[in-house]
């Protein structure tokens, strides 16, 4: 391995981003414990001192787990790319057909990382989540989830990779344009397939059963002038006691999904307010905006890859003696990894802005912020959510505003 400027620069970025992640996780754990004595005034009546101590304990355990998992994963990944393992494997597959060789090259480190991650996933589910009363999954369910997940990634991811490799081989210097178009079409396909094909592989989705809730939802939709046919409850309690709701899909495949654990622990008015928040995402076209932003970002990335893919210094930095299009594409992804850490505050800030807009819309659509505020407080209790995370942790990791901030904003609307 040649210690050329490219490798030195990469290792610097890798170290800064990795240590940065660990530092942010560490200070957030201490920050949560700092406020574990007295619940915020806005949460009184929902979260008491004992509950706050549970939140602090859960947050501390999750932080320790995340730090250890991150350290092991990054160390293993660094060993894979710095120990001549990939050039050796590239040599083994070099004589195979181009597409097969490329797929195997990408699959080799992926299989290592997936296998190394499974014990951590098992520990998270059956030790950490179990300790805090969330896990309801059986070991058979967990094993089947792992198998299903690997097969889905192999089919969808492997199919996409094969098509990208075909484009790399046959479309000349403009390959990056066609690869970008393919990626956008694939992203749209997955967005449409996820709620109707992929998610049902793991969970059962049924129309909302509660008649009072259904009527409340229908009235809410009518007031907002939209037709909501895809409102489902999901058997989330099969795996966890965590509560949540989400919006996914496009067009006729669009769905609003409520966890059955959310339905059982919240009132009809609170659930309707949560749905009003999700309707806010629809009315504000947040999914479409995110797709457009993602499309632009991937266009820039593919263009950068087209410039870097023939850069000999990049190959030399990671131990390759000759250039290869699919190896170059893989190495661009390797370099992009730590860069993504420094860009994450931008994407997180945009996501938090969308969530604030949906909160405002939901509060108005529900006839006031009281029900949405109450729902958020109950969800904080149900999920042992960190009410007041460190601002730096929010900056890099929070796609939603912290719960205390959301409740305070909703109360200001009321005033």
BELNOR-V617765 format. One record per backbone hydrogen bond with DSSP energy under -1.0 kcal/mol. NH is the residue of the N-H (numbers start at 1). CO is the residue of the C=O. If there is no record, write none. Layout:
# BELNOR-V617765
NH&CO + NH&CO
This chain:
# BELNOR-V617765
4&2 + 8&4 + 9&5 + 10&6 + 11&7 + 12&8 + 13&9 + 14&10 + 15&11 + 16&12 + 17&13 + 18&14 + 19&15 + 20&16 + 21&17 + 22&18 + 23&19 + 24&20 + 25&21 + 26&22 + 27&23 + 28&24 + 29&25 + 30&26 + 31&27 + 32&28 + 33&29 + 34&30 + 36&33 + 43&40 + 44&41 + 46&43 + 47&43 + 52&48 + 53&49 + 54&50 + 55&51 + 56&52 + 57&53 + 58&54 + 59&55 + 60&56 + 61&57 + 62&58 + 63&59 + 64&60 + 65&61 + 66&62 + 67&63 + 68&64 + 69&65 + 70&66 + 71&67 + 72&68 + 73&69 + 74&70 + 75&71 + 76&72 + 77&73 + 78&74 + 79&75 + 80&76 + 81&77 + 82&78 + 83&79 + 88&84 + 89&85 + 90&86 + 91&87 + 92&88 + 93&89 + 96&93 + 101&97 + 102&98 + 103&99 + 104&100 + 105&101 + 106&102 + 107&103 + 108&104 + 110&106 + 111&107 + 112&108 + 113&109 + 114&110 + 115&111 + 116&112 + 117&113 + 118&114 + 121&117 + 122&118 + 123&119 + 124&120 + 125&121 + 126&122 + 127&123 + 128&123 + 129&124 + 131&127 + 132&128 + 133&130 + 134&129 + 136&239 + 137&239 + 142&138 + 143&139 + 144&140 + 145&141 + 146&142 + 147&143 + 148&144 + 149&145 + 150&146 + 151&147 + 152&148 + 153&149 + 154&150 + 155&151 + 156&152 + 157&153 + 159&155 + 160&156 + 161&157 + 162&158 + 163&159 + 164&160 + 165&161 + 166&162 + 167&163 + 168&164 + 169&165 + 170&166 + 171&167 + 175&172 + 177&174 + 178&174 + 179&175 + 180&176 + 181&177 + 182&178 + 183&179 + 184&180 + 185&181 + 186&182 + 187&183 + 188&184 + 189&185 + 190&186 + 191&187 + 192&188 + 193&189 + 194&190 + 197&193 + 198&193 + 199&194 + 201&198 + 202&199 + 203&199 + 206&233 + 208&231 + 214&210 + 215&211 + 216&212 + 217&213 + 218&214 + 219&215 + 220&216 + 221&217 + 222&218 + 223&219 + 224&220 + 226&221 + 232&256 + 233&206 + 234&258 + 235&204 + 236&234 + 238&235 + 239&236 + 240&236 + 241&134 + 246&257 + 248&255 + 253&250 + 254&251 + 255&248 + 256&230 + 257&246 + 258&232 + 259&244 + 260&234 + 263&259 + 264&260 + 266&262 + 271&267 + 272&268 + 273&269 + 274&270 + 275&271 + 276&272 + 277&273 + 278&274 + 279&275 + 280&276 + 281&277 + 282&278 + 283&279 + 284&280 + 285&282 + 286&281 + 289&285 + 290&286 + 291&287 + 292&288 + 293&289 + 294&290 + 295&291 + 296&292 + 297&293 + 298&294 + 299&295 + 300&296 + 301&297 + 302&298 + 303&299 + 304&300 + 305&301 + 306&302 + 307&303 + 308&304 + 309&305 + 311&308 + 315&311 + 316&312 + 317&313 + 319&316 + 320&315 + 328&324 + 329&325 + 330&326 + 331&327 + 332&328 + 333&329 + 334&330 + 335&331 + 336&332 + 337&333 + 340&336 + 343&339 + 344&340 + 346&343 + 347&343 + 348&344 + 349&345 + 350&346 + 351&347 + 352&348 + 353&349 + 354&350 + 355&351 + 356&352 + 357&353 + 358&354 + 359&355 + 360&356 + 361&357 + 362&358 + 363&359 + 364&360 + 365&361 + 366&362 + 367&364 + 368&363 + 373&369 + 374&370 + 375&371 + 376&372 + 377&373 + 378&374 + 379&375 + 380&376 + 381&377 + 382&378 + 383&379 + 385&380 + 394&390 + 395&391 + 396&392 + 397&393 + 398&394 + 404&387 + 406&402 + 407&403 + 408&404 + 409&405 + 410&406 + 411&407 + 412&408 + 413&409 + 414&410 + 415&411
